[in-house]
Amino acid sequence: MSYGHYHMGSGSRTGRRSLEFGKTHVVRPKGKHQATIVWLHGLGDNGLSSYQLLESLPLPNIKWICPTAPIRPVTILGGFSCTAWFDMGELSEDGPDDWESLDASAAHIANLLLTEPADVKVGIGGFSMGAAVAQYSATCFAMGRYGNGIPYPVNLRAVVGLSGWLPGSMSLRNKIEVSHEARRRAASLPLLLGHGICDDVVLYKYGEKSAQSLSSAGFRYITFKSYDG
């Protein structure tokens, strides 16, 4: 599959540079193709790791698309470059979010789903930073547009987030409340969120807070699962 790229504007913390998305790996369905899920890896990982895990799952009717994030400097790693869906500093509720890269990653993922057959249900899932982008994509679907105002083109049917968090959680409710269509779409989308109680990378409280923020914004079908360890 082709490599994507995007340009980061001068307002971003890394300055203007062109970043390429890496290789995309696809697990073909072994049975009847009923659903397609884009699965997003965590910080510093790649699509091949996701592919190797997902191809062993006994889910014959699902096609898995496993893209690779761009290699870019990451603030939380002291500027070290690795695969990352967006830049991030210290994880906190009031920390600045890299909206430009979040939109670029969400758009890249949506584009991977646009060519799926009309009778196939499509969804997005991810782990850690990948889960953050999956949840952000859920909010773009509900609002009908990316953060930059460009229309969101995919009819999502499910979102899964493991050990992740929700970028922009503090302002989400206000953005969705103002639109009847946004409230309707939010209420229609099932989300499955899971988090380990002792997670010392993405703290459990951020996963729990994400579920609460999504629920208060009007996402009705949320399943939040806690795991020991």
Protein Blocks (a to p, Z undefined) as FASTA:
>chain_A
ZZddddddfkbmnbpaddddddddddddfbdcfbdcdddddehiafklmmmmmmmpccfk
bccddddddddddfklnopacddfbdcddddfkbccdfklmmmmmmmmmmmmmmpcfklc
cddddehjlmmmmmmmmmmmmnopafkopacfbdcfbdcdehiadehklmmmmmmmmpmk
lmmmmmmpccdddddfklckbgfklmmmmmmmmmmnopabbcddddeZZ
